Amino acid sequence: MKIVQITDTHFSPSKPHFNGNWEPLAAWIEQSGADLVIHTGDLTVDGADKDDDITFCMGLMREISKPMLLVPGNHDVGHLPGSLQPVDAVRLERWRRLAGPDYWFEDAGNWRLIGLDSQVMGFNDATEEAQFEWLRETLESRGGRRVAMFAHKPLFVDDPDEGDTGYWSIRPTQRRRLYDLIAAHDVALHASGHLHWAWKGKYAHTSLVWGPSAAFIVDTMERKMPGEQLIGAVVHELDDTVASEIVAIPGMATHVLDDVVEEVYPHEAHKVRRKAG
């Protein structure tokens, strides 16, 4: 089975800075031979607060002839408690109504594909617990199938046992719960986005992949991370084993967020100015 993973497209009808990358990306997907496309979040610029952003982006996604599944990112449903746009019932309802479920599973041959909403992990509330209980049941009922997981946030950035990275990765308590479930079941792949860095690695027997953004890279605004900076997608081949290839797609523009952050994400620019001061 061939899966194309795209991520962090950041499209918008009112802030169209990155929309030009859709045409070459869509054309590449159509000729890729993919059986399925999975979008690992940050579909939008501001779907967390704007119906129009999600509606516009879903219209673009429906131009693809291949089946597509999506999980939300922080720009789609919000982020952690105390952030500018924390995940709440209103934001989750907006995503579910306009884009579909925020977590799901799909069986394909001897594989069970699982999409997770990483944005609700870190709240220690009923919504988080319901997803963990669903995940446990979904893994236990896989019937011998191998498992590939897809989420917006990575399990970790620098080290599997690192502390709380805040914005960047799953918090330690929730990460440990995921590690325990991964160890108890045949989870061959955990693929994510969010970081705008492209990287492949391993955790125990699980392949880890960070998909490259289809919108922008980040220069000096944020810290450097493992991997490389490029604009593109990932091709996952699921057979008896997992083979993942990070692909830089011709014709897509390499936008740099630092150059346009005041226009697209002014609150992020304010955060950077405050750190600099």
KEKEPA-472894 format. One record per residue: residue number from 1; residue in one letter; z, x, y of N, C-alpha, C in turn. Coordinates in pm, whole numbers. Layout:
<rs>
- k; r; n.zz; n.xx; n.yy; ca.zz; ca.xx; ca.yy; c.zz; c.xx; c.yy
- NUM; a; Z; X; Y; Z; X; Y; Z; X; Y
...
</rs>
This chain:
<rs>
- k; r; n.zz; n.xx; n.yy; ca.zz; ca.xx; ca.yy; c.zz; c.xx; c.yy
- 1; m; 0; 85; -119; 0; 0; 0; 0; 88; 124
- 2; k; -87; 55; 219; -94; 132; 343; -37; 48; 457
- 3; i; 66; 102; 522; 130; 36; 636; 109; 121; 760
- 4; v; 61; 60; 867; 56; 125; 997; 179; 82; 1076
- 5; q; 256; 178; 1120; 371; 152; 1206; 335; 185; 1350
- 6; i; 352; 86; 1438; 339; 110; 1581; 473; 81; 1645
- 7; t; 496; 137; 1763; 628; 119; 1822; 624; 148; 1971
- 8; d; 720; 91; 2042; 742; 122; 2184; 613; 112; 2265
- 9; t; 551; -5; 2256; 426; -28; 2329; 451; -60; 2476
- 10; h; 562; -125; 2508; 602; -152; 2647; 491; -218; 2728
- 11; f; 434; -325; 2672; 330; -399; 2743; 393; -509; 2828
- 12; s; 321; -551; 2932; 374; -653; 3022; 261; -713; 3105
- 13; p; 268; -843; 3136; 167; -901; 3225; 190; -866; 3371
- 14; s; 314; -833; 3409; 345; -807; 3549; 360; -658; 3581
- 15; k; 383; -576; 3479; 392; -430; 3495; 297; -368; 3393
- 16; p; 167; -365; 3426; 64; -332; 3326; 38; -182; 3310
- 17; h; 134; -99; 3344; 112; 46; 3348; 60; 101; 3216
- 18; f; 104; 45; 3103; 71; 101; 2972; -25; 12; 2893
- 19; n; -67; -99; 2953; -149; -195; 2880; -284; -138; 2837
- 20; g; -334; -38; 2910; -464; 20; 2876; -467; 88; 2742
- 21; n; -351; 119; 2686; -348; 183; 2554; -370; 84; 2440
- 22; w; -367; -46; 2472; -383; -144; 2364; -523; -141; 2305
- 23; e; -625; -135; 2386; -762; -142; 2334; -790; -30; 2234
- 24; p; -764; 98; 2267; -790; 202; 2166; -696; 193; 2046
- 25; l; -572; 150; 2067; -480; 136; 1955; -526; 24; 1861
- 26; a; -565; -89; 1917; -610; -200; 1835; -736; -163; 1757
- 27; a; -828; -93; 1822; -952; -52; 1754; -920; 42; 1639
- 28; w; -827; 134; 1661; -788; 228; 1556; -722; 155; 1438
- 29; i; -634; 59; 1468; -570; -18; 1362; -674; -90; 1277
- 30; e; -773; -151; 1342; -874; -228; 1269; -953; -141; 1171
- 31; q; -977; -15; 1206; -1055; 71; 1116; -966; 158; 1026
- 32; s; -834; 137; 1031; -741; 224; 958; -734; 193; 808
- 33; g; -779; 74; 768; -764; 34; 629; -625; -13; 594
- 34; a; -545; -45; 695; -407; -87; 671; -401; -222; 601
- 35; d; -304; -234; 511; -275; -364; 451; -180; -445; 537
- 36; l; -101; -376; 619; 3; -440; 698; 33; -353; 819
- 37; v; 66; -417; 932; 111; -347; 1052; 256; -387; 1078
- 38; i; 342; -289; 1105; 481; -317; 1140; 510; -255; 1276
- 39; h; 556; -338; 1367; 593; -294; 1502; 745; -277; 1505
- 40; t; 792; -156; 1535; 935; -129; 1530; 1002; -136; 1668
- 41; g; 957; -228; 1750; 1035; -265; 1867; 995; -203; 1999
- 42; d; 1056; -259; 2106; 1012; -236; 2243; 865; -273; 2256
- 43; l; 837; -390; 2205; 706; -452; 2224; 676; -469; 2372
- 44; t; 778; -503; 2450; 762; -546; 2588; 824; -447; 2687
- 45; v; 797; -471; 2814; 871; -405; 2921; 1005; -476; 2941
- 46; d; 1005; -608; 2949; 1129; -680; 2976; 1133; -815; 2906
- 47; g; 1105; -817; 2777; 1120; -939; 2701; 1265; -983; 2689
- 48; a; 1359; -892; 2715; 1500; -929; 2709; 1534; -1037; 2810
- 49; d; 1458; -1045; 2919; 1487; -1145; 3022; 1368; -1233; 3060
- 50; k; 1248; -1202; 3008; 1129; -1274; 3053; 1050; -1329; 2935
- 51; d; 1042; -1462; 2927; 956; -1525; 2827; 814; -1473; 2836
- 52; d; 764; -1458; 2959; 623; -1422; 2978; 589; -1288; 2915
- 53; d; 683; -1193; 2918; 656; -1062; 2857; 633; -1076; 2707
- 54; i; 718; -1153; 2640; 702; -1168; 2496; 576; -1247; 2465
- 55; t; 552; -1355; 2538; 434; -1437; 2514; 306; -1356; 2533
- 56; f; 301; -1277; 2639; 184; -1193; 2666; 162; -1093; 2553
- 57; c; 268; -1026; 2511; 256; -923; 2408; 220; -982; 2273
- 58; m; 275; -1097; 2240; 240; -1159; 2113; 94; -1204; 2113
- 59; g; 43; -1241; 2229; -100; -1270; 2238; -184; -1150; 2204
- 60; l; -143; -1033; 2249; -216; -910; 2214; -205; -882; 2064
- 61; m; -85; -894; 2009; -65; -864; 1867; -152; -954; 1779
- 62; r; -173; -1076; 1822; -252; -1170; 1741; -401; -1137; 1743
- 63; e; -441; -1042; 1825; -580; -996; 1822; -608; -912; 1699
- 64; i; -504; -862; 1634; -520; -778; 1515; -546; -867; 1394
- 65; s; -646; -831; 1315; -681; -912; 1198; -589; -885; 1080
- 66; k; -514; -774; 1084; -423; -741; 974; -293; -820; 988
- 67; p; -225; -851; 878; -91; -910; 889; 2; -817; 967
- 68; m; 93; -874; 1044; 184; -794; 1125; 325; -851; 1117
- 69; l; 423; -760; 1108; 564; -794; 1115; 626; -714; 1229
- 70; l; 730; -770; 1293; 791; -706; 1407; 943; -713; 1398
- 71; v; 1009; -608; 1449; 1152; -613; 1477; 1171; -582; 1625
- 72; p; 1278; -632; 1686; 1295; -612; 1830; 1360; -480; 1866
- 73; g; 1331; -437; 1989; 1397; -321; 2048; 1484; -364; 2164
- 74; n; 1544; -265; 2231; 1635; -295; 2341; 1565; -362; 2459
- 75; h; 1438; -332; 2482; 1366; -398; 2591; 1321; -539; 2553
- 76; d; 1338; -575; 2427; 1299; -708; 2379; 1417; -804; 2371
- 77; v; 1534; -756; 2328; 1650; -844; 2310; 1778; -790; 2374
- 78; g; 1773; -671; 2431; 1892; -615; 2491; 1952; -502; 2409
- 79; h; 2065; -451; 2461; 2125; -333; 2400; 2274; -354; 2381
- 80; l; 2351; -247; 2384; 2491; -248; 2345; 2581; -318; 2448
- 81; p; 2702; -354; 2409; 2797; -410; 2505; 2817; -315; 2623
- 82; g; 2823; -370; 2743; 2842; -288; 2862; 2713; -238; 2924
- 83; s; 2599; -257; 2856; 2471; -215; 2912; 2423; -318; 3014
- 84; l; 2316; -285; 3083; 2261; -376; 3184; 2218; -508; 3122
- 85; q; 2164; -504; 3001; 2117; -624; 2932; 2172; -625; 2789
- 86; p; 2298; -659; 2770; 2353; -662; 2634; 2290; -774; 2553
- 87; v; 2275; -750; 2423; 2226; -855; 2334; 2321; -975; 2342
- 88; d; 2263; -1094; 2354; 2344; -1216; 2350; 2262; -1326; 2285
- 89; a; 2323; -1443; 2271; 2258; -1554; 2201; 2130; -1598; 2270
- 90; v; 2128; -1594; 2403; 2009; -1636; 2477; 1894; -1542; 2451
- 91; r; 1921; -1412; 2453; 1814; -1313; 2432; 1763; -1317; 2288
- 92; l; 1853; -1333; 2193; 1809; -1344; 2054; 1727; -1470; 2032
- 93; e; 1769; -1580; 2093; 1694; -1705; 2077; 1554; -1692; 2135
- 94; r; 1542; -1623; 2247; 1410; -1605; 2310; 1317; -1530; 2215
- 95; w; 1366; -1421; 2157; 1283; -1344; 2063; 1244; -1429; 1942
- 96; r; 1341; -1495; 1884; 1314; -1573; 1763; 1216; -1686; 1789
- 97; r; 1226; -1746; 1906; 1137; -1857; 1940; 995; -1810; 1968
- 98; l; 981; -1696; 2033; 849; -1652; 2079; 784; -1547; 1989
- 99; a; 865; -1469; 1917; 810; -1360; 1835; 836; -1378; 1687
- 100; g; 944; -1446; 1650; 975; -1464; 1509; 1112; -1408; 1476
- 101; p; 1146; -1400; 1347; 1280; -1353; 1309; 1303; -1210; 1354
- 102; d; 1429; -1179; 1385; 1462; -1043; 1427; 1497; -954; 1308
- 103; y; 1520; -1013; 1191; 1528; -934; 1067; 1471; -1016; 953
- 104; w; 1416; -947; 852; 1335; -1014; 750; 1316; -922; 629
- 105; f; 1264; -978; 520; 1213; -894; 412; 1082; -951; 362
- 106; e; 1002; -863; 305; 870; -899; 251; 849; -817; 124
- 107; d; 813; -884; 16; 783; -813; -109; 634; -786; -120
- 108; a; 601; -662; -159; 462; -621; -176; 455; -535; -301
- 109; g; 411; -595; -412; 405; -519; -537; 544; -475; -578
- 110; n; 558; -345; -605; 688; -293; -647; 771; -243; -531
- 111; w; 740; -292; -410; 816; -254; -291; 877; -377; -225
- 112; r; 998; -359; -174; 1059; -458; -86; 1068; -395; 54
- 113; l; 1001; -454; 149; 1003; -409; 288; 1110; -487; 362
- 114; i; 1194; -415; 435; 1305; -479; 507; 1298; -441; 654
- 115; g; 1298; -540; 740; 1305; -519; 884; 1443; -553; 933
- 116; l; 1503; -462; 1010; 1640; -479; 1060; 1641; -490; 1212
- 117; d; 1735; -569; 1263; 1760; -575; 1406; 1871; -476; 1438
- 118; s; 1833; -354; 1473; 1933; -251; 1503; 2007; -279; 1632
- 119; q; 1955; -369; 1714; 2016; -395; 1845; 2148; -471; 1835
- 120; v; 2170; -543; 1726; 2296; -615; 1712; 2401; -530; 1642
- 121; m; 2366; -408; 1602; 2462; -319; 1536; 2540; -242; 1642
- 122; g; 2670; -263; 1643; 2755; -200; 1743; 2841; -299; 1817
- 123; f; 2825; -427; 1785; 2904; -531; 1851; 3029; -569; 1774
- 124; n; 3032; -539; 1643; 3146; -576; 1559; 3177; -725; 1569
- 125; d; 3072; -806; 1564; 3091; -950; 1579; 3026; -1025; 1463
- 126; a; 3025; -1157; 1471; 2973; -1239; 1362; 2824; -1219; 1341
- 127; t; 2749; -1197; 1450; 2605; -1176; 1438; 2575; -1049; 1362
- 128; e; 2646; -941; 1396; 2628; -816; 1323; 2666; -832; 1177
- 129; e; 2778; -898; 1151; 2826; -912; 1014; 2730; -996; 930
- 130; a; 2671; -1099; 992; 2576; -1183; 918; 2455; -1102; 873
- 131; q; 2407; -1011; 958; 2293; -929; 918; 2333; -832; 806
- 132; f; 2450; -771; 815; 2493; -679; 709; 2509; -754; 576
- 133; e; 2563; -873; 580; 2578; -951; 456; 2441; -987; 399
- 134; w; 2349; -1028; 488; 2212; -1057; 446; 2147; -932; 385
- 135; l; 2169; -816; 448; 2109; -692; 398; 2163; -658; 260
- 136; r; 2294; -673; 242; 2352; -645; 110; 2289; -735; 4
- 137; e; 2280; -864; 33; 2221; -957; -64; 2074; -927; -89
- 138; t; 2002; -889; 16; 1859; -859; 3; 1836; -735; -82
- 139; l; 1922; -635; -67; 1910; -515; -149; 1950; -544; -295
- 140; e; 2054; -620; -314; 2101; -649; -449; 2002; -736; -527
- 141; s; 1919; -813; -457; 1825; -903; -524; 1684; -845; -534
- 142; r; 1669; -715; -511; 1535; -657; -504; 1464; -650; -639
- 143; g; 1537; -670; -747; 1474; -679; -878; 1400; -553; -922
- 144; g; 1456; -437; -892; 1393; -312; -933; 1291; -257; -837
- 145; r; 1260; -331; -731; 1163; -282; -633; 1223; -167; -553
- 146; r; 1138; -74; -513; 1178; 29; -419; 1185; -34; -279
- 147; v; 1252; 33; -188; 1280; -26; -57; 1232; 65; 55
- 148; a; 1166; 5; 153; 1132; 72; 279; 1192; -11; 392
- 149; m; 1272; 55; 477; 1338; -12; 589; 1269; 24; 720
- 150; f; 1265; -74; 810; 1206; -54; 942; 1302; -109; 1047
- 151; a; 1330; -31; 1151; 1422; -72; 1256; 1381; -2; 1385
- 152; h; 1437; -47; 1496; 1403; 17; 1623; 1476; 150; 1639
- 153; k; 1606; 149; 1620; 1685; 270; 1645; 1696; 355; 1519
- 154; p; 1695; 488; 1535; 1712; 575; 1419; 1857; 579; 1373
- 155; l; 1876; 628; 1251; 2011; 642; 1198; 2090; 746; 1276
- 156; f; 2026; 855; 1313; 2090; 962; 1388; 1983; 1038; 1464
- 157; v; 2026; 1128; 1553; 1932; 1209; 1631; 1931; 1353; 1582
- 158; d; 2046; 1418; 1584; 2051; 1561; 1550; 2113; 1589; 1414
- 159; d; 2209; 1506; 1373; 2284; 1537; 1251; 2330; 1406; 1188
- 160; p; 2320; 1394; 1055; 2358; 1269; 990; 2503; 1227; 1014
- 161; d; 2590; 1324; 1044; 2732; 1294; 1064; 2774; 1309; 1209
- 162; e; 2677; 1303; 1300; 2710; 1317; 1442; 2795; 1200; 1490
- 163; g; 2856; 1217; 1607; 2935; 1111; 1667; 2848; 1007; 1733
- 164; d; 2908; 931; 1821; 2839; 822; 1889; 2742; 880; 1993
- 165; t; 2614; 854; 1975; 2513; 902; 2072; 2486; 799; 2181
- 166; g; 2561; 690; 2182; 2543; 590; 2286; 2412; 517; 2270
- 167; y; 2325; 538; 2368; 2197; 468; 2376; 2105; 497; 2258
- 168; w; 2114; 617; 2197; 2004; 668; 2118; 1999; 626; 1973
- 169; s; 2112; 617; 1905; 2106; 591; 1761; 2214; 491; 1720
- 170; i; 2211; 454; 1592; 2310; 362; 1538; 2449; 424; 1552
- 171; r; 2545; 343; 1590; 2682; 392; 1606; 2742; 434; 1470
- 172; p; 2840; 528; 1472; 2888; 587; 1346; 2939; 487; 1243
- 173; t; 3015; 385; 1284; 3068; 289; 1187; 2955; 213; 1117
- 174; q; 2861; 165; 1195; 2748; 91; 1138; 2656; 184; 1060
- 175; r; 2640; 306; 1106; 2559; 405; 1035; 2616; 431; 896
- 176; r; 2748; 444; 888; 2812; 469; 758; 2789; 351; 665
- 177; r; 2794; 230; 716; 2767; 113; 631; 2623; 118; 579
- 178; l; 2530; 158; 665; 2391; 170; 621; 2377; 282; 518
- 179; y; 2441; 396; 542; 2436; 505; 444; 2483; 457; 307
- 180; d; 2593; 381; 304; 2648; 335; 176; 2550; 242; 106
- 181; l; 2484; 154; 180; 2386; 65; 121; 2262; 140; 74
- 182; i; 2219; 238; 154; 2104; 320; 116; 2133; 397; -13
- 183; a; 2256; 450; -24; 2293; 527; -143; 2302; 440; -268
- 184; a; 2339; 314; -249; 2359; 224; -364; 2229; 163; -414
- 185; h; 2121; 178; -337; 1994; 115; -371; 1881; 217; -352
- 186; d; 1765; 182; -400; 1652; 276; -401; 1576; 267; -270
- 187; v; 1642; 311; -161; 1579; 307; -29; 1503; 437; -9
- 188; a; 1372; 428; -14; 1288; 548; -9; 1250; 587; 132
- 189; l; 1256; 492; 228; 1207; 519; 363; 1289; 441; 464
- 190; h; 1324; 508; 574; 1378; 442; 693; 1292; 488; 811
- 191; a; 1216; 394; 868; 1123; 425; 976; 1169; 355; 1103
- 192; s; 1165; 426; 1215; 1216; 372; 1340; 1132; 420; 1457
- 193; g; 1172; 377; 1576; 1104; 418; 1700; 1207; 461; 1802
- 194; h; 1200; 404; 1925; 1302; 413; 2027; 1309; 545; 2102
- 195; l; 1297; 658; 2034; 1325; 786; 2098; 1209; 842; 2178
- 196; h; 1088; 792; 2154; 967; 846; 2217; 948; 993; 2178
- 197; w; 994; 1028; 2062; 966; 1155; 1995; 919; 1122; 1854
- 198; a; 825; 1200; 1802; 772; 1179; 1667; 829; 1286; 1575
- 199; w; 884; 1241; 1461; 956; 1335; 1373; 960; 1280; 1232
- 200; k; 958; 1372; 1134; 978; 1336; 994; 1089; 1423; 937
- 201; g; 1175; 1363; 855; 1282; 1438; 792; 1334; 1365; 670
- 202; k; 1456; 1400; 628; 1516; 1340; 508; 1663; 1315; 534
- 203; y; 1716; 1213; 469; 1860; 1196; 454; 1884; 1172; 305
- 204; a; 1950; 1269; 239; 1966; 1263; 94; 1828; 1242; 31
- 205; h; 1804; 1129; -37; 1676; 1105; -103; 1586; 1010; -24
- 206; t; 1621; 984; 101; 1547; 889; 183; 1464; 961; 288
- 207; s; 1335; 930; 295; 1249; 985; 399; 1278; 913; 531
- 208; l; 1287; 990; 637; 1310; 937; 770; 1189; 966; 858
- 209; v; 1146; 868; 934; 1033; 886; 1024; 1065; 819; 1157
- 210; w; 1043; 894; 1267; 1045; 835; 1401; 901; 820; 1445
- 211; g; 859; 698; 1470; 723; 676; 1515; 706; 713; 1662
- 212; p; 590; 767; 1700; 564; 797; 1840; 538; 670; 1920
- 213; s; 577; 671; 2044; 547; 558; 2132; 397; 544; 2151
- 214; a; 354; 420; 2171; 215; 393; 2209; 201; 380; 2360
- 215; a; 309; 411; 2435; 306; 393; 2580; 326; 522; 2657
- 216; f; 442; 587; 2637; 473; 702; 2723; 563; 801; 2651
- 217; i; 562; 924; 2703; 660; 1025; 2667; 755; 1040; 2786
- 218; v; 866; 1109; 2763; 965; 1132; 2867; 976; 1283; 2888
- 219; d; 971; 1324; 3016; 975; 1468; 3046; 1119; 1513; 3069
- 220; t; 1159; 1532; 3193; 1291; 1589; 3221; 1398; 1483; 3247
- 221; m; 1361; 1355; 3243; 1459; 1250; 3267; 1568; 1248; 3162
- 222; e; 1532; 1281; 3038; 1627; 1276; 2929; 1624; 1407; 2851
- 223; r; 1717; 1422; 2761; 1731; 1543; 2681; 1614; 1560; 2586
- 224; k; 1589; 1684; 2547; 1491; 1709; 2442; 1550; 1669; 2307
- 225; m; 1461; 1630; 2217; 1504; 1586; 2085; 1419; 1655; 1978
- 226; p; 1457; 1645; 1852; 1373; 1702; 1746; 1235; 1638; 1745
- 227; g; 1138; 1712; 1692; 1004; 1656; 1675; 909; 1696; 1785
- 228; e; 807; 1610; 1805; 704; 1639; 1905; 678; 1515; 1988
- 229; q; 620; 1539; 2104; 587; 1431; 2195; 437; 1404; 2190
- 230; l; 402; 1286; 2149; 262; 1245; 2146; 256; 1094; 2153
- 231; i; 137; 1043; 2176; 113; 900; 2181; 31; 863; 2057
- 232; g; 79; 766; 1978; 6; 735; 1856; 76; 635; 1769
- 233; a; 73; 658; 1637; 125; 565; 1538; 159; 645; 1412
- 234; v; 203; 574; 1308; 233; 636; 1179; 160; 558; 1070
- 235; v; 107; 631; 974; 50; 570; 854; 143; 601; 738
- 236; h; 197; 496; 676; 283; 510; 558; 205; 465; 435
- 237; e; 195; 552; 336; 135; 518; 208; 248; 500; 107
- 238; l; 265; 377; 59; 371; 347; -39; 308; 327; -175
- 239; d; 341; 418; -265; 291; 409; -403; 411; 440; -492
- 240; d; 396; 531; -586; 514; 576; -661; 605; 657; -572
- 241; t; 547; 719; -470; 623; 795; -372; 586; 745; -232
- 242; v; 649; 803; -130; 620; 771; 9; 553; 890; 74
- 243; a; 440; 866; 141; 375; 969; 221; 352; 911; 360
- 244; s; 405; 977; 462; 394; 928; 600; 324; 1032; 685
- 245; e; 227; 986; 764; 151; 1075; 853; 162; 1024; 996
- 246; i; 210; 1110; 1084; 214; 1079; 1227; 78; 1111; 1286
- 247; v; 21; 1016; 1358; -117; 1027; 1404; -123; 1015; 1556
- 248; a; -185; 1114; 1621; -219; 1103; 1763; -354; 1033; 1773
- 249; i; -360; 922; 1843; -479; 837; 1842; -569; 869; 1961
- 250; p; -694; 906; 1935; -787; 938; 2044; -807; 818; 2137
- 251; g; -819; 847; 2265; -847; 744; 2364; -725; 682; 2427
- 252; m; -606; 710; 2372; -484; 658; 2432; -432; 755; 2537
- 253; a; -390; 703; 2650; -342; 787; 2760; -198; 828; 2735
- 254; t; -167; 953; 2765; -30; 1003; 2753; 40; 985; 2887
- 255; h; 98; 868; 2907; 174; 843; 3028; 307; 918; 3020
- 256; v; 359; 957; 3136; 489; 1023; 3145; 581; 930; 3224
- 257; l; 689; 887; 3161; 775; 787; 3225; 830; 837; 3358
- 258; d; 861; 965; 3366; 916; 1019; 3489; 829; 985; 3611
- 259; d; 698; 975; 3589; 605; 952; 3700; 605; 808; 3751
- 260; v; 645; 714; 3664; 633; 572; 3700; 763; 496; 3684
- 261; v; 873; 564; 3655; 997; 494; 3624; 1046; 410; 3741
- 262; e; 1023; 454; 3865; 1067; 376; 3981; 1000; 240; 3985
- 263; e; 878; 231; 3933; 804; 105; 3933; 834; 21; 3810
- 264; v; 844; 86; 3694; 854; 11; 3568; 1000; -19; 3533
- 265; y; 1085; 81; 3540; 1225; 67; 3504; 1313; 124; 3614
- 266; p; 1321; 59; 3731; 1397; 115; 3843; 1544; 137; 3810
- 267; h; 1602; 54; 3721; 1743; 75; 3684; 1760; 206; 3608
- 268; e; 1659; 247; 3530; 1666; 377; 3462; 1655; 490; 3563
- 269; a; 1571; 472; 3664; 1559; 574; 3769; 1692; 590; 3842
- 270; h; 1759; 479; 3867; 1890; 484; 3933; 1990; 561; 3849
- 271; k; 1987; 540; 3718; 2078; 611; 3629; 2055; 761; 3634
- 272; v; 1926; 800; 3636; 1893; 942; 3641; 1935; 1003; 3775
- 273; r; 1912; 931; 3886; 1955; 981; 4017; 2106; 998; 4022
- 274; r; 2177; 905; 3961; 2324; 912; 3961; 2371; 1034; 3882
- 275; k; 2304; 1061; 3768; 2341; 1180; 3689; 2313; 1308; 3767
- 276; a; 2199; 1309; 3840; 2160; 1428; 3915; 2256; 1452; 4031
- 277; g; 2308; 1345; 4088; 2399; 1358; 4201; 2537; 1402; 4159
</rs>
